[in-house]
């Protein structure tokens, strides 16, 4: 399932590389991904912090929980919404994808389009 999701997100970049056209705009891509994840996550996190009372969420480390960074520090990994580690990984993938696409575009700049696609697989 994850591979299919990754393919669908990467496909517009791959097609742009293959056709020699401009890929998706990074800011609009980031905005769509942000709107897809953060509002629901922030709502769930806030409601669960209020009741039943996830105390760590309203601590000095609030920015770690609301910024989806809790999986990067062991003291916060299992506080807040402990299942949010998967969202942290997903958000990391979303942030890395345009950079990876730019890397592949530069790597295959002077290569035949068919060879470019093989390198990206």
Order of alpha helices (4+ residues) and beta strands (2+ residues): alpha-alpha-alpha-alpha-alpha
